[in-house]
Amino acid sequence: MGEQIGDLGSAELQVLSALWEIAPATVRQVWEHLTKRGRRLAYTTVLTFLTRLAQQDYLRHQYLTGL
């Protein structure tokens, strides 16, 4: 079994770690950062992880419009 801390699995920890390194960031920026580090996840997977992390109060988000 992979690394796990609390309710977070290994992949979620990697996404959260990437966000901590570059925050504040958009989903695309987190996805690009992970890709550059060799972690191949689909954009929608990163979006799902970030949404779940926000629902669990591990992070806060805001919606930006008009970009």
Summary of the structure (lengths in Angstrom):
residues: 67
radius of gyration: 11.7
end to end distance: 40.6
largest distance: 42.5
contacts: 147
relative contact order: 0.16
helix: 54%
strand: 6%
